[in-house]
């Protein structure tokens, strides 16, 4: 099975990722999503839909001193849990 996903928006309320850190953040987020999908897969509800779907990610708690990689992993894992449900 091929899984294609497109992330349109990532809103980090109260946490900033500097412009030069965006690629690092995105890479870490995408790696976390790929890892979780390879382990847990996608929920039946999502598999049965052929159209685009919005997935609400779980709330995560990070601080302004968190590294972009840590933030990316946390966001990716949160998104993955939304996909698994």
Secondary structure, DSSP 8 states (H G I E B T S, - for coil): ------------TT----GGGHHHHHHHHHHHHHHHHHHH---HHHHT--S------------TTS-HHHHHHHHHHHHHHHHH-
